[in-house]
Amino acid sequence: MDATLSWRDDVVGLIPALRAFAWSLSHNGSDADDLVQDTLIKAWTNKDKFEPGTNLRAWLFTILRNTYYTAVLRRRREVRDETGEYAGALKTPPTQDWSVALHALRDALQKLPDEHREALILVGAAGLSYEEAAEICGCALGTIKSRVNRARARLLKIMDAEDATEVMALETLGVAVHA
Protein backbone atom coordinates (compact mmCIF):
# COMPACT_ATOMS: atom_id res chain seq x y z
CA MET A 1 0.00 0.00 0.00
CA ASP A 2 2.90 2.30 0.79
CA ALA A 3 4.34 1.89 -2.75
CA THR A 4 0.98 2.84 -4.32
CA LEU A 5 0.76 6.02 -2.23
CA SER A 6 4.34 6.92 -3.11
CA TRP A 7 3.70 6.29 -6.83
CA ARG A 8 0.50 8.37 -6.72
CA ASP A 9 2.28 11.23 -4.92
CA ASP A 10 5.08 11.15 -7.49
CA VAL A 11 2.54 11.29 -10.35
CA VAL A 12 0.58 14.11 -8.71
CA GLY A 13 3.82 16.03 -8.23
CA LEU A 14 4.46 15.83 -11.99
CA ILE A 15 1.04 17.25 -13.00
CA PRO A 16 2.29 20.86 -13.39
CA ALA A 17 5.13 19.69 -15.65
CA LEU A 18 2.74 17.49 -17.61
CA ARG A 19 0.34 20.41 -18.04
CA ALA A 20 3.14 22.68 -19.25
CA PHE A 21 4.25 20.06 -21.78
CA ALA A 22 0.64 19.48 -22.89
CA TRP A 23 0.13 23.21 -23.37
CA SER A 24 3.32 23.43 -25.44
CA LEU A 25 1.90 20.77 -27.75
CA SER A 26 -1.72 21.93 -27.99
CA HIS A 27 -1.44 25.70 -27.37
CA ASN A 28 -4.85 25.57 -25.72
CA GLY A 29 -5.51 25.41 -21.97
CA SER A 30 -8.64 23.29 -22.24
CA ASP A 31 -7.03 20.82 -24.63
CA ALA A 32 -3.95 20.68 -22.41
CA ASP A 33 -6.09 19.84 -19.38
CA ASP A 34 -7.87 17.11 -21.34
CA LEU A 35 -4.54 15.74 -22.51
CA VAL A 36 -3.15 15.62 -18.97
CA GLN A 37 -6.32 13.92 -17.75
CA ASP A 38 -6.10 11.29 -20.51
CA THR A 39 -2.45 10.78 -19.66
CA LEU A 40 -3.20 10.27 -15.96
CA ILE A 41 -6.00 7.81 -16.75
CA LYS A 42 -3.70 5.80 -19.02
CA ALA A 43 -0.87 5.93 -16.47
CA TRP A 44 -3.12 4.77 -13.65
CA THR A 45 -4.65 2.02 -15.81
CA ASN A 46 -1.19 0.79 -16.86
CA LYS A 47 0.53 1.41 -13.53
CA ASP A 48 1.60 -2.24 -13.39
CA LYS A 49 3.62 -1.73 -16.61
CA PHE A 50 5.77 0.96 -15.01
CA GLU A 51 9.01 -0.47 -13.73
CA PRO A 52 9.94 0.96 -10.31
CA GLY A 53 13.34 2.60 -10.32
CA THR A 54 12.98 3.87 -13.89
CA ASN A 55 12.22 7.46 -14.88
CA LEU A 56 8.54 8.12 -14.04
CA ARG A 57 8.69 11.58 -15.58
CA ALA A 58 9.91 10.23 -18.94
CA TRP A 59 7.27 7.49 -18.84
CA LEU A 60 4.44 9.98 -18.23
CA PHE A 61 5.75 12.43 -20.85
CA THR A 62 5.91 9.58 -23.38
CA ILE A 63 2.30 8.64 -22.63
CA LEU A 64 1.26 12.30 -22.99
CA ARG A 65 3.15 12.76 -26.23
CA ASN A 66 1.77 9.55 -27.76
CA THR A 67 -1.75 10.47 -26.66
CA TYR A 68 -1.40 13.89 -28.26
CA TYR A 69 -0.16 12.56 -31.61
CA THR A 70 -2.82 9.86 -31.68
CA ALA A 71 -5.45 12.58 -31.18
CA VAL A 72 -3.86 14.70 -33.94
CA LEU A 73 -4.02 11.79 -36.39
CA ARG A 74 -7.63 11.11 -35.40
CA ARG A 75 -8.56 14.78 -35.90
CA ARG A 76 -7.08 14.74 -39.40
CA ARG A 77 -9.65 12.13 -40.34
CA GLU A 78 -12.49 14.00 -38.66
CA VAL A 79 -14.23 17.18 -39.74
CA ARG A 80 -15.45 19.81 -37.30
CA ASP A 81 -19.04 20.50 -38.22
CA GLU A 82 -20.89 22.21 -35.39
CA THR A 83 -23.41 23.79 -37.76
CA GLY A 84 -24.04 20.63 -39.78
CA GLU A 85 -23.10 22.40 -43.01
CA TYR A 86 -20.53 19.79 -44.03
CA ALA A 87 -22.86 16.91 -43.22
CA GLY A 88 -25.61 18.62 -45.21
CA ALA A 89 -23.37 18.73 -48.25
CA LEU A 90 -22.81 14.97 -48.00
CA LYS A 91 -26.45 14.10 -48.52
CA THR A 92 -27.15 11.66 -51.29
CA PRO A 93 -30.51 10.88 -52.78
CA PRO A 94 -32.07 7.59 -51.77
CA THR A 95 -30.92 4.75 -53.97
CA GLN A 96 -33.98 2.57 -53.66
CA ASP A 97 -35.78 4.62 -56.34
CA TRP A 98 -32.96 3.90 -58.76
CA SER A 99 -33.07 0.26 -57.78
CA VAL A 100 -36.79 0.14 -58.56
CA ALA A 101 -36.18 1.97 -61.84
CA LEU A 102 -33.38 -0.40 -62.77
CA HIS A 103 -35.53 -3.44 -62.07
CA ALA A 104 -38.39 -1.96 -64.11
CA LEU A 105 -36.04 -1.26 -67.03
CA ARG A 106 -34.49 -4.73 -66.78
CA ASP A 107 -37.94 -6.33 -66.78
CA ALA A 108 -39.03 -4.23 -69.75
CA LEU A 109 -35.87 -5.12 -71.66
CA GLN A 110 -36.54 -8.83 -71.06
CA LYS A 111 -39.93 -8.42 -72.75
CA LEU A 112 -38.28 -7.25 -75.99
CA PRO A 113 -37.44 -9.75 -78.72
CA ASP A 114 -33.81 -10.89 -78.51
CA GLU A 115 -32.67 -9.12 -81.70
CA HIS A 116 -34.29 -5.84 -80.60
CA ARG A 117 -32.84 -6.03 -77.10
CA GLU A 118 -29.40 -6.85 -78.51
CA ALA A 119 -29.48 -3.93 -80.95
CA LEU A 120 -30.72 -1.47 -78.31
CA ILE A 121 -28.08 -2.52 -75.79
CA LEU A 122 -25.25 -2.34 -78.32
CA VAL A 123 -26.23 1.13 -79.55
CA GLY A 124 -27.91 2.63 -76.49
CA ALA A 125 -26.03 1.15 -73.55
CA ALA A 126 -22.65 0.14 -74.97
CA GLY A 127 -22.41 3.29 -77.06
CA LEU A 128 -21.45 1.56 -80.28
CA SER A 129 -22.20 3.17 -83.61
CA TYR A 130 -24.91 1.71 -85.82
CA GLU A 131 -22.17 0.48 -88.17
CA GLU A 132 -20.32 -1.33 -85.36
CA ALA A 133 -23.55 -2.88 -84.07
CA ALA A 134 -24.48 -4.03 -87.59
CA GLU A 135 -21.07 -5.66 -87.98
CA ILE A 136 -21.35 -7.41 -84.60
CA CYS A 137 -24.87 -8.67 -85.35
CA GLY A 138 -23.95 -9.64 -88.90
CA CYS A 139 -26.75 -7.67 -90.55
CA ALA A 140 -27.26 -4.58 -92.68
CA LEU A 141 -26.99 -1.05 -91.28
CA GLY A 142 -30.65 -0.36 -92.05
CA THR A 143 -31.67 -3.50 -90.16
CA ILE A 144 -29.87 -2.33 -86.99
CA LYS A 145 -31.40 1.13 -87.26
CA SER A 146 -34.83 -0.42 -87.67
CA ARG A 147 -34.32 -2.80 -84.72
CA VAL A 148 -33.14 0.00 -82.44
CA ASN A 149 -36.08 2.20 -83.45
CA ARG A 150 -38.60 -0.60 -82.88
CA ALA A 151 -36.94 -1.57 -79.59
CA ARG A 152 -37.14 2.02 -78.30
CA ALA A 153 -40.78 2.34 -79.29
CA ARG A 154 -41.71 -1.00 -77.75
CA LEU A 155 -39.75 -0.23 -74.58
CA LEU A 156 -41.66 3.05 -74.18
CA LYS A 157 -44.93 1.19 -74.66
CA ILE A 158 -43.99 -1.51 -72.14
CA MET A 159 -42.97 1.13 -69.59
CA ASP A 160 -46.15 3.13 -70.32
CA ALA A 161 -44.25 6.28 -71.28
CA GLU A 162 -44.82 8.93 -73.94
CA ASP A 163 -41.12 9.58 -74.61
CA ALA A 164 -37.66 8.66 -73.36
CA THR A 165 -37.54 11.50 -70.81
CA GLU A 166 -40.45 9.93 -68.97
CA VAL A 167 -38.60 6.63 -68.76
CA MET A 168 -35.77 8.37 -66.91
CA ALA A 169 -38.10 10.20 -64.48
CA LEU A 170 -38.17 8.29 -61.21
CA GLU A 171 -41.81 9.10 -60.54
CA THR A 172 -42.88 7.66 -63.87
CA LEU A 173 -40.76 4.57 -63.34
CA GLY A 174 -42.25 4.12 -59.89
CA VAL A 175 -45.74 4.33 -61.39
CA ALA A 176 -44.77 2.00 -64.25
CA VAL A 177 -43.52 -0.59 -61.79
CA HIS A 178 -46.64 -0.46 -59.65
CA ALA A 179 -49.08 -0.30 -62.59
N, C-alpha and C positions, 0 to 999 in steps of 0.2 A: 504494500500500500504506500509505503514511503517513497518508492521509486516512481510511482504514478504521480504523486503530488509534486515531486521534484521535476519530473518531465513536464507536467502541466505548467508549473511556475516558470520553467525555462521558456516554454512556448509563449506564455502570456507576456513575458519580458521582451520577446522579440516582435510583438505586435506593432509597436511604433516603427521599427525598421522595415517590417513587411509592408506596412501602409505606405511608407515613403517610397519603397521600391515599386509598389503597385501604382502609386500616383505617377511615378516617372514613366511607367509603361502606358498607362491609360490617359493621363492628363485630365482626369475627371474624378472629383472627390467621391461621388456616388459609385462610379464604376470601380474605383480603387477599394472602397469599403466592401463591395460585393466580391471582389477578387480576393481580398484578405479573408473574408468569411468562407468562401469556397475552399481556399487553401487550408484554413483551420479545420474545416470539416473533413477534407481529404487526409490531413495529417492525423487527426484523431482516429479516423476510420482505419488508417494503415499504420497506426502507432507500433504495432507488433513487427513491422518491416524495418523500423528504424533500429539501427545497431547502436546500443549504448557505447559511449566512448568516441563516436564519430562526431562530425561537425553538424549539430542540429540546425544551425543557422543556414548552412549551405543546403541542407536537405529541404528545409522549408522554402528557401528562395527558389530552389529547383522546382518544387511543386507549384509555387506561385507562377513562375515563368512559364512552365508547361501548360498550366491552366489558362493563362493569358493567351498564349499562341493558339491553343485549341479553340478558344472562344473567337479569336480573330479569324481563323479558318472557317469556323461555322458561320460567322457573320458575313463572310464573302459570298456564301451560298444563299444567304437569306436577304430579303428585301424589306426595308422599313416601309410600312404602308399604313400609317395611323388613320389616314382618311379613306382608305379603301380604293383609291384612284388606280393604283397598279393592278389590284385584283380585278377591278371593273374592266380594265383593258384586256384581261385574259379570258373574258367570257367567250365561250364558243356556242354556236347554236346546237340545239339537241340533234343528235345523230339518228335517233330512231325514225324521224321523218324520212331521212335519206335511205334508211334501211328499208322502210316500207316502199318507197319509190323504186328502189333498186329491185326489190322482189316483184313489184308490179310490172316493171319493164322486162325483167327476166321471164316472167310468166307470159307476157304478151309476145315476146320474141319466140318463145317455144311454140306458140300457136301459128307462127308463120310457116309456110312451106320451106323445106330445107334450102332450096336454091335461092329463095328470096332472103332468108335469114343470113345465109353465107354472103351474099352480095352486099347486103346492108352493113354487116359487121366489117367486111373488108374495106368498104368505102367510108362508112360513117364512123366506125369505132377505131379501126386500125389506121385510118387516114391515108389509105392507098388511093392512087388515081384510078379513074375508070379503066384506063389502059392496063395498069398493073393488075387490077382485079380481073379483067377479062382474060389476061394471060394466065393467071393462076387458075381460074375456073375453066379455062380451055374453051371459051366461047367468044362470040363477036362482041365488039365494043357496044353496039346498039342493044344487044341482049342484056349486058350488065346494066346499062343505063335504064332499060325497061324494068329489070328485076328490082333495082334500087328504088325506082319510082313507085312501083306497085307495092314493094315492102313498106315504104314510108306511109303510103296511103292506107294500107291495111293495118299497120301498127297504130295509126291515129284512130282508125275505126274501132279497133280492139280496145284501145285505152279511152274511148269515148271522148275524143278531143277534136276541136275544130282545126287547130294547126299545131306545129311543133312547139311553139312557145307554151302552149297549155300543157304539153307533156312534161315540160321541165318545171312547171309550177307545182310546188309541193301540195297546195290545197287541192288542185285538180287530181293529182296522183292519189292523194288520200281518198278523195271521193271515188275515183276510178277503182281503187282497191276494194272499197266497201260496197260498191254498187253491184 
